[in-house]
Amino acid sequence: MNPIEQILQNYPVLILDGAMATELEGHGCDLKDSLWSAKVLLENPELIKRVHRDYFEAGADCAITASYQATVEGFSKRGLSEKEALALIQKSVQLAIEARDEFWANAGSIEERRPKPLIAASVGPYGASLADGSEYRGNYSLTEEELADFHRIRLKALIEAGADILACETIPCLAEAKAIVRLLEEEFPGVYAWFSFSARDGLHISDGTPVAECAAWLDGHEQVAAVGINCTPPGHIPSLIGQIRQHTAKPIVVYPNSGEYFDATEKTWHAAAAGDSGGGSSQRWHEAGARLIGGCCRTAPADIRAIAAWARA
């Protein structure tokens, strides 16, 4: 059964976690690297587990694994074999499961107020593996078949590692979403995934496709558990929710960034945050129709705690 559907039958909101990389940097990690947070899977995996635990403590009902930029291709450039790379990709899921199980074993009475957290395996877009900001453009030259070939081996590893659901996130073009959906339907029946796009404004995803078109296409596929937006400035979220809601009955997922701008060349963030990515805005997003809510880049456990404060009031 769709794990998101199971939770939303009993709870009004499924609270996602916030940024992994931001927290890792806060603990002293240098992520100006083509592997980004996946680099820490190599160097200090226990720190990733600690960040997951911090988000569960803050109120998250779902941990998104540190596999966004973890690919066989990326790890092979560091001299790892395919077997070693796949083991690291699976380790991202194992770390999240361990953090969840340890947290839940000591959860006590909170079990009555929130669900046992899910583990969502992050499936970053093809563009993320290029480490050049392509996940915010989507101007790939690959066919759907080539995109499916890119995703196949990592999907298999993440599923076999025991993830509850896949988080296909920061997807910049509908062609890539279609490639992953068809891969799931043909090779991984019974596996559910949410699809969240990066967006350029309140109406269009990153490559210019109307988000309404994306929602309408995804609506017809059972293994799509939710549809929405991530790593997009908070100011665009209300309009995007409205567009998605008109074209799908599936749960809507939103986890925007802080509103800052990412320079893919320098691997740095610029400009002040645009608005509140925590409690106030998230409550309005819920009222507009979002059922899965969290934070992306430059958000923190404090933002998730703010969401939990009203969601479980």
Buried (B, 14 or more C-beta within 10 A) or exposed (E): EBBBEEBBEEBEBBBBBBBBBBBBBEEEBEBEBBBBBBBBBBEBBEBBBBBBBBBBEBBBBBBBBBBBBBBBBBBEEBEBEEEBBBBBBBBBBBBBBBBBEBBBEEBEEEEEEBBEBBBBBBBBBBBBBBBEBBBBBBEBEBEBEEBBEBBBBBBBBBBEBEBBBBBBBBBBBBBBBBBBBBBBBEEBEEBBBBBBBBBBBBBBBBBBBBBBBBBBBBBEBEBBBBBBBBBBBBBBBBBBBBBBBEBBEBBBBBBBBBBBEBEBEEBEBEEEBBBBBBBEBBBBBBEBBBBBBBBBBBBBBEBBBBBBBBBBE
